[in-house]
């Protein structure tokens, strides 16, 4: 099926949108030295209008990265520190009894979730009940309290940070919530050169002063271009094969999937890869998604969506390890003929 040329973005539209996106990326790179792959993935997730989960040890700059992104996007930002005593109402807001002209009535006070960019800091330090307060917000972009539903501002992102589950005082996120994150990205350490630059250029490690690189109007135009980035049928078929290969009973599943995976990725994973692929293509100035764009985002979109068997933990195998194995084993193009027929020739 050919794409309708009238729906595809023009070269000028792609170039203008790319300039805005690269200006945001430049600001992120100035905030976090030596983490080019991380900043590109976080921006890709944001441009795809997906939520991003950042996992890493304290002190690696996760919080500063999210604050910088909100500033560069020119949007409202709120930070919520998750702690064991945090309650669901502390996230969504709740009703407070107020007196008005001698009459008492319940008035809704919005919680911090009513913003454009919500930093859910150390999300896995709160109880599962409090974590679940974000489920509706992340999926439907709305909040229901006492039977009344209120829409959230547009656009809306949750960028959450979490400590590795091996650390004390953490609660693993349930699969239903993990599936709502477009990406889960691991934040590793930085190089000696980047560390030296921080020490010599930033007193007390203070990040640079940033100015917005976008506003509501430019973001609306940016999203409109990304939505029209073409996803070729062959690339869509590749994404479908990748997701199918994460299921142990699939004929495409590699040995690591058959050994370690109990439940494969959901259709939401395929949608996440496709939309992230569009955003990644725009960052490269392309009007269509290529196989390279899919490969660039697949591991971060798949790894956290796999439910692993206990043997994976015993063998030290992570979801990202399995996702990489899937990426290595699934071919980009479908074979036109069965293996035994093509081999006979």
C-alpha positions as CSV (number, residue, x, y, z in Angstrom):
1,X,0.0,0.0,0.0
2,X,1.5,3.3,-1.0
3,X,1.3,6.4,1.2
4,X,-0.9,9.2,0.1
5,X,1.6,11.9,-1.0
6,X,-0.9,14.6,0.1
7,X,-0.6,13.4,3.7
8,X,3.1,13.2,3.9
9,X,5.0,16.2,5.4
10,X,6.8,18.4,2.9
11,X,10.6,18.6,3.0
12,X,10.3,22.2,4.4
13,X,7.9,21.0,7.2
14,X,10.3,18.2,8.1
15,X,13.3,20.5,8.2
16,X,11.5,23.1,10.4
17,X,10.3,20.4,12.8
18,X,13.8,18.9,12.9
19,X,15.4,22.2,13.7
20,X,13.1,22.6,16.7
21,X,13.7,19.0,17.9
22,X,17.5,19.4,17.5
23,X,17.4,22.7,19.5
24,X,15.7,20.8,22.4
25,X,18.3,18.0,22.1
26,X,21.2,20.4,22.2
27,X,19.9,21.8,25.5
28,X,19.5,18.3,26.9
29,X,23.1,17.5,25.9
30,X,24.4,20.6,27.6
31,X,22.5,19.6,30.8
32,X,23.8,16.1,30.9
33,X,27.4,15.6,29.7
34,X,28.5,12.4,28.0
35,X,25.0,10.9,27.7
36,X,24.1,11.5,24.1
37,X,22.3,8.2,23.6
38,X,20.2,8.7,26.8
39,X,19.2,12.3,25.9
40,X,18.2,11.2,22.3
41,X,16.0,8.4,23.7
42,X,14.3,10.6,26.2
43,X,13.5,13.2,23.6
44,X,12.4,10.6,21.2
45,X,9.9,9.3,23.8
46,X,8.7,12.8,24.5
47,X,8.2,13.6,20.8
48,X,6.2,10.3,20.4
49,X,4.1,11.7,23.3
50,X,4.9,8.7,25.5
51,X,5.9,8.4,29.1
52,X,9.5,7.5,30.0
53,X,10.9,5.6,33.0
54,X,14.5,6.3,33.9
55,X,16.2,3.7,36.0
56,X,19.6,4.3,37.7
57,X,21.4,4.9,40.9
58,X,21.0,8.3,42.7
59,X,23.2,11.2,41.6
60,X,23.4,10.5,37.9
61,X,21.3,13.5,36.8
62,X,17.9,11.9,36.1
63,X,16.0,14.6,37.9
64,X,18.0,17.4,36.2
65,X,17.4,15.8,32.8
66,X,13.6,15.9,33.3
67,X,13.6,19.5,34.6
68,X,15.7,20.5,31.6
69,X,13.3,18.9,29.2
70,X,10.3,20.7,30.7
71,X,12.1,24.0,30.4
72,X,13.1,23.5,26.8
73,X,9.6,22.5,25.9
74,X,8.3,25.7,27.4
75,X,5.7,23.8,29.5
76,X,4.4,23.7,33.0
77,X,6.4,21.3,35.2
78,X,5.8,19.7,38.6
79,X,7.8,17.4,40.7
80,X,6.4,14.8,43.0
81,X,8.7,12.9,45.4
82,X,7.4,9.4,45.9
83,X,7.8,8.1,49.5
84,X,6.3,5.1,51.4
85,X,3.8,7.4,53.2
86,X,2.5,9.1,50.0
87,X,-1.2,8.5,49.4
88,X,-3.2,8.4,46.1
89,X,-4.9,11.7,46.9
90,X,-1.4,13.3,47.1
91,X,-1.0,12.5,43.4
92,X,-4.5,13.1,42.0
93,X,-5.8,15.7,44.4
94,X,-9.0,15.5,46.4
95,X,-12.0,17.3,47.8
96,X,-11.7,19.7,50.8
97,X,-14.6,21.0,52.8
98,X,-14.8,24.7,52.5
99,X,-17.2,27.3,53.8
100,X,-18.7,29.9,51.4
101,X,-21.3,32.4,52.6
102,X,-22.2,30.3,55.6
103,X,-22.6,27.1,53.5
104,X,-20.2,24.2,53.5
105,X,-19.3,22.4,50.3
106,X,-16.7,20.1,48.9
107,X,-14.2,21.8,46.6
108,X,-11.8,19.8,44.5
109,X,-8.2,20.8,44.8
110,X,-6.1,19.4,41.9
111,X,-3.0,17.4,42.7
112,X,0.4,17.7,41.1
113,X,-0.7,15.4,38.2
114,X,-2.5,18.4,36.7
115,X,0.4,19.7,34.8
116,X,2.2,19.2,31.4
117,X,5.3,17.4,32.6
118,X,5.1,15.4,35.8
119,X,8.4,14.2,37.4
120,X,7.5,11.1,39.4
121,X,10.7,11.0,41.4
122,X,11.8,7.6,42.8
123,X,8.4,6.2,41.8
124,X,9.2,2.8,43.2
125,X,9.6,4.0,46.7
126,X,5.8,4.5,47.1
127,X,3.4,1.7,47.8
128,X,1.6,-0.1,44.9
129,X,-1.7,1.5,45.8
130,X,-0.1,5.0,45.4
131,X,1.6,3.9,42.2
132,X,-1.7,2.8,40.7
133,X,-3.0,6.4,41.1
134,X,-1.2,7.2,37.9
135,X,-2.7,4.4,35.8
136,X,-5.7,6.3,34.4
137,X,-3.7,9.5,34.0
138,X,-1.0,7.8,32.0
139,X,-3.4,5.9,29.7
140,X,-6.5,8.1,29.3
141,X,-4.9,11.5,30.2
142,X,-7.6,12.1,32.8
143,X,-8.3,11.6,36.5
144,X,-11.4,10.3,38.2
145,X,-12.1,11.2,41.8
146,X,-15.3,10.4,43.6
147,X,-16.9,9.5,40.3
148,X,-16.1,12.8,38.6
149,X,-13.7,12.7,35.7
150,X,-11.4,15.6,34.9
151,X,-9.1,15.9,31.8
152,X,-5.5,16.6,32.3
153,X,-3.7,19.4,30.5
154,X,-2.5,18.8,26.9
155,X,0.2,17.7,26.3
156,X,0.8,15.5,29.3
157,X,3.8,13.3,30.1
158,X,5.0,11.3,33.1
159,X,8.7,11.1,33.3
160,X,9.5,8.8,36.2
161,X,12.7,7.9,37.9
162,X,13.3,4.7,39.8
163,X,16.1,3.2,41.8
164,X,17.2,-0.4,40.9
165,X,14.9,-2.9,42.6
166,X,17.9,-4.3,44.5
167,X,18.1,-1.2,46.6
168,X,16.4,-1.2,50.0
169,X,12.9,0.2,50.4
170,X,11.6,-0.2,46.8
171,X,8.4,-1.7,45.4
172,X,8.6,-3.2,41.9
173,X,6.2,-1.5,39.5
174,X,3.3,-3.8,38.4
175,X,3.3,-5.0,34.8
176,X,0.2,-3.0,34.0
177,X,2.0,0.2,34.9
178,X,5.3,-0.7,33.2
179,X,3.3,-1.3,30.0
180,X,2.1,2.3,30.1
181,X,5.7,3.6,29.8
182,X,6.7,4.0,26.2
183,X,10.4,3.5,27.1
184,X,12.3,2.3,30.1
185,X,15.8,3.6,29.8
186,X,18.8,2.7,32.0
187,X,20.9,5.6,33.2
188,X,24.5,4.5,33.6
189,X,27.6,6.2,34.8
190,X,29.5,8.8,32.7
191,X,33.1,8.8,31.3
192,X,36.1,10.3,33.1
193,X,36.2,13.1,30.4
194,X,32.6,14.1,31.1
195,X,33.2,14.0,34.8
196,X,36.2,16.3,34.4
197,X,34.1,18.7,32.4
198,X,31.5,18.9,35.1
199,X,34.2,19.6,37.8
200,X,35.9,22.3,35.7
201,X,32.9,24.0,34.2
202,X,30.2,23.8,36.8
203,X,30.5,25.0,40.4
204,X,28.8,22.5,42.7
205,X,27.6,20.7,39.6
206,X,25.0,23.3,38.8
207,X,23.3,22.7,35.4
208,X,23.4,25.5,32.8
209,X,20.6,28.1,32.5
210,X,18.3,27.1,29.7
211,X,15.7,29.0,27.7
212,X,12.7,27.4,26.1
213,X,13.4,26.0,22.6
214,X,9.7,25.5,21.8
215,X,6.3,26.7,22.9
216,X,2.7,25.4,22.6
217,X,2.3,26.5,19.0
218,X,5.6,25.0,17.8
219,X,5.0,21.8,19.7
220,X,1.6,21.4,18.1
221,X,3.2,21.9,14.6
222,X,6.0,19.4,15.6
223,X,3.5,16.7,16.7
224,X,1.5,17.2,13.5
225,X,4.6,16.6,11.3
226,X,5.5,13.5,13.3
227,X,2.0,12.0,12.9
228,X,2.5,12.3,9.2
229,X,5.9,10.6,9.0
230,X,5.2,7.5,6.8
231,X,5.5,4.0,8.2
232,X,6.2,1.7,5.2
233,X,4.4,-1.6,5.1
234,X,7.7,-3.5,5.2
235,X,8.8,-1.7,8.4
236,X,5.4,-2.3,10.0
237,X,5.8,-6.0,9.2
238,X,9.3,-5.9,10.8
239,X,7.8,-4.4,14.0
240,X,5.1,-7.0,14.1
241,X,7.6,-9.8,13.8
242,X,9.8,-8.3,16.6
243,X,6.8,-8.2,19.0
244,X,5.6,-11.7,17.9
245,X,9.1,-13.1,18.5
246,X,8.9,-12.1,22.2
247,X,6.3,-14.8,22.8
248,X,7.7,-18.2,23.7
249,X,5.2,-20.1,21.4
250,X,6.0,-18.1,18.3
251,X,8.0,-19.8,15.5
252,X,10.2,-16.7,15.4
253,X,11.1,-16.8,19.1
254,X,14.9,-17.2,19.7
255,X,16.2,-19.6,22.4
256,X,16.5,-16.8,25.0
257,X,12.7,-16.1,24.7
258,X,11.8,-19.8,24.9
259,X,14.0,-20.2,28.0
260,X,13.4,-17.0,30.0
261,X,10.1,-15.4,28.9
262,X,6.8,-16.3,30.5
263,X,4.7,-13.7,28.7
264,X,5.7,-11.7,25.7
265,X,5.0,-8.0,24.8
266,X,1.5,-6.7,24.2
267,X,0.2,-4.9,21.1
268,X,0.9,-1.7,22.9
269,X,4.6,-2.5,22.4
270,X,4.2,-2.6,18.7
271,X,2.4,0.8,18.7
272,X,5.1,2.2,20.9
273,X,7.9,1.1,18.5
274,X,6.0,2.5,15.5
275,X,5.4,5.9,17.1
276,X,8.9,6.2,18.6
277,X,10.2,5.2,15.2
278,X,8.4,8.2,13.6
279,X,9.9,10.5,16.2
280,X,13.4,9.1,15.7
281,X,13.1,9.5,12.0
282,X,12.2,13.1,12.4
283,X,15.3,13.7,14.5
284,X,17.3,12.4,11.5
285,X,15.3,14.7,9.1
286,X,13.5,11.8,7.3
287,X,9.9,11.8,6.1
288,X,9.6,8.0,6.6
289,X,10.5,5.4,9.2
290,X,13.4,3.1,8.3
291,X,14.6,-0.2,9.8
292,X,17.4,1.7,11.5
293,X,14.8,3.8,13.4
294,X,13.1,0.7,14.6
295,X,16.4,-0.9,15.8
296,X,17.3,2.3,17.7
297,X,14.1,2.3,19.8
298,X,13.1,-1.4,20.0
299,X,15.1,-2.5,23.1
300,X,13.9,0.5,25.2
301,X,10.3,-0.2,24.1
302,X,10.4,-4.0,24.6
303,X,12.6,-4.8,27.5
304,X,10.3,-3.7,30.4
305,X,7.3,-5.3,28.8
306,X,8.5,-8.8,29.0
307,X,7.4,-11.0,32.0
308,X,10.4,-13.2,32.7
309,X,10.6,-16.6,34.3
310,X,12.4,-17.1,37.6
311,X,15.3,-18.7,35.7
312,X,16.1,-15.3,34.2
313,X,16.8,-13.8,37.6
314,X,18.9,-16.8,38.6
315,X,21.0,-16.5,35.4
316,X,21.2,-12.7,35.6
317,X,19.3,-12.1,32.4
318,X,17.3,-8.9,32.1
319,X,14.4,-8.0,29.8
320,X,16.8,-5.8,27.8
321,X,19.1,-8.8,27.3
322,X,16.2,-10.8,25.8
323,X,15.0,-7.8,23.7
324,X,18.5,-7.6,22.2
325,X,18.4,-11.3,21.4
326,X,15.1,-10.8,19.6
327,X,16.5,-7.9,17.6
328,X,19.5,-10.0,16.6
329,X,17.5,-13.0,15.5
330,X,14.6,-11.4,13.6
331,X,15.4,-10.4,10.0
332,X,14.3,-7.1,8.7
333,X,12.7,-8.4,5.5
334,X,10.3,-11.4,5.4
335,X,11.6,-14.3,3.4
336,X,9.6,-14.7,0.2
337,X,10.0,-18.5,0.3
338,X,10.2,-21.0,3.1
339,X,13.7,-21.9,4.2
340,X,13.6,-25.5,2.9
341,X,12.5,-24.3,-0.6
342,X,15.1,-21.5,-0.9
343,X,17.7,-23.9,0.4
344,X,16.9,-26.5,-2.2
345,X,17.7,-24.0,-4.9
